[in-house]
């Protein structure tokens, strides 16, 4: 799952541009795996809150899709 802040690009365009830059297909997410979120969860230390992201991913996966 690819969490991102609101963007004006289509996920298909993002994937296409990654492929154009030579990124191996193994590392290019599918366009349906993109999910927009309002804010990136961070810990009090300013580090990325990986547990909160995992919880978001589980919730989105259980709900059956991305936004």
trRosetta pair geometry for C-beta under 8 A, 3 or more apart (Angstrom, degrees):
i j d omega theta_ij theta_ji phi_ij phi_ji
1 33 5.4 -143 -112 -178 41 89
1 35 5.8 -7 -173 9 106 122
1 57 4.7 174 40 -125 147 101
1 60 6.3 117 -133 78 150 139
1 61 7.3 -108 -56 -57 136 96
1 66 6.9 172 -139 -93 96 116
2 11 7.8 142 71 -132 135 116
2 29 4.9 -173 -36 48 127 175
2 33 5.4 83 6 117 91 92
2 34 4.8 -32 73 -104 109 62
2 35 6.9 151 76 21 53 69
3 35 5.5 -33 -102 75 62 92
3 36 7.8 109 -158 -129 59 13
3 37 5.1 2 -167 0 107 124
3 40 7.4 132 121 -110 119 77
3 53 6.3 -131 9 -140 151 101
3 56 6.5 47 -89 110 141 142
3 57 7.7 -99 -46 -70 113 86
4 7 5.9 -24 141 -16 130 121
4 34 6.3 -20 14 -161 121 97
4 35 7.5 143 23 75 73 43
4 36 5.9 -47 75 -106 78 59
4 37 7.2 141 65 25 27 78
5 36 7.2 35 176 -153 15 81
5 37 6.9 -57 -92 72 46 68
5 38 7.6 38 -133 -170 74 18
5 39 7.4 32 -106 -104 99 30
5 40 6.8 -60 -58 -39 101 94
6 36 5.8 54 -87 -158 57 128
6 38 7.7 15 -28 -114 100 49
7 14 8.0 51 115 -65 156 131
7 36 7.6 -146 15 -105 80 109
9 13 5.0 -119 -177 79 98 127
9 14 5.5 108 124 -55 128 92
10 13 4.5 94 63 1 86 105
10 14 7.2 -153 94 -7 47 83
10 31 7.7 3 151 -148 83 124
11 14 5.4 -50 -147 34 39 115
11 15 6.3 38 155 -17 69 104
11 31 4.0 131 114 -151 110 79
11 32 7.6 150 104 -53 151 24
11 33 8.0 169 -172 55 145 58
11 34 4.0 -151 -102 5 136 150
12 15 5.8 -55 -149 39 32 110
12 16 6.2 35 152 -21 65 107
12 31 4.6 3 -73 -103 65 148
13 16 5.6 -54 -145 36 31 113
13 17 6.3 29 157 -18 65 106
14 17 6.0 -58 -149 37 28 108
14 18 6.5 30 152 -21 63 105
14 31 7.8 138 54 -110 94 81
14 34 7.5 103 51 -82 144 144
15 18 5.7 -52 -149 33 32 113
15 19 6.6 31 153 -17 64 105
15 28 5.5 97 -151 177 84 110
15 29 6.7 -111 -96 73 105 64
15 30 7.3 21 -104 -146 150 23
15 31 5.4 -94 -8 -67 142 83
16 19 5.8 -57 -154 36 32 111
16 20 6.4 34 149 -21 66 106
17 20 5.4 -49 -145 34 36 115
17 21 6.5 33 155 -18 65 104
18 21 5.9 -59 -153 37 31 109
18 23 4.6 -41 170 36 88 139
18 27 7.8 -133 167 106 129 88
18 28 4.9 157 105 -114 132 103
19 22 7.9 73 177 -52 33 14
19 23 6.5 -83 -87 55 32 87
19 25 7.2 30 -110 -90 100 71
19 28 5.9 20 -65 -96 83 160
23 27 5.3 -104 171 82 105 113
23 28 5.6 125 105 -63 117 95
24 27 5.3 77 68 14 82 100
24 28 7.5 -153 99 -14 41 91
25 28 5.5 -59 -144 29 40 113
29 33 4.6 -115 176 70 113 131
29 34 7.0 123 113 -59 134 76
30 33 4.9 96 61 -9 79 107
31 34 6.4 -36 -171 1 46 113
32 65 7.6 -70 179 -148 100 84
32 66 6.2 154 170 30 58 123
33 66 6.2 133 -161 -43 18 152
34 66 5.7 123 78 153 42 150
35 56 7.7 173 108 150 141 110
35 60 5.4 -28 -113 -133 162 160
35 66 4.0 -120 -76 -148 86 94
35 67 5.3 69 -147 34 72 76
36 67 5.2 -87 39 97 87 103
37 40 7.1 111 90 -79 122 46
37 56 6.7 -6 -92 -161 141 152
40 48 7.1 -58 163 -123 111 86
41 48 7.4 77 89 -166 69 59
41 49 3.9 -73 129 54 103 123
41 52 3.7 -92 125 97 165 145
41 53 6.2 -158 48 -51 117 74
41 56 7.6 180 -6 -27 132 132
42 46 5.8 -9 170 -153 130 31
42 47 6.5 155 -159 78 84 28
42 48 6.1 -59 -109 -104 71 31
42 49 5.6 -178 -123 -18 11 94
43 46 6.9 -41 72 25 73 20
43 47 5.0 -1 36 59 115 82
43 48 7.6 21 -2 82 90 15
43 49 5.1 139 -51 -81 73 87
48 53 7.1 1 166 -23 102 135
49 52 4.0 29 121 20 119 117
49 53 6.5 149 96 -16 68 85
50 53 5.5 -54 -147 39 36 113
50 54 6.2 40 153 -23 68 103
51 54 5.6 -52 -149 34 32 112
51 55 6.5 34 151 -19 64 104
52 55 5.6 -51 -149 35 34 114
52 56 6.4 38 150 -20 64 103
53 56 5.5 -50 -148 35 34 114
53 57 6.3 36 152 -20 65 104
54 57 5.6 -52 -148 35 32 113
54 58 6.4 34 153 -19 65 103
55 58 5.7 -52 -148 36 32 111
55 59 6.3 31 153 -18 64 107
56 59 5.7 -57 -149 38 30 111
56 60 6.2 26 156 -16 66 107
57 60 5.9 -55 -144 39 30 107
57 61 6.0 29 156 -19 65 109
58 61 5.8 -56 -143 39 28 110
58 62 6.1 27 157 -18 65 109
59 62 5.8 -55 -144 38 27 110
59 63 6.3 26 154 -18 62 109
60 63 5.6 -58 -147 39 31 111
60 65 7.1 -91 178 88 83 31
60 66 6.1 39 179 -98 129 58
60 67 7.8 -106 -130 -9 116 87
61 64 7.7 53 174 -66 31 23
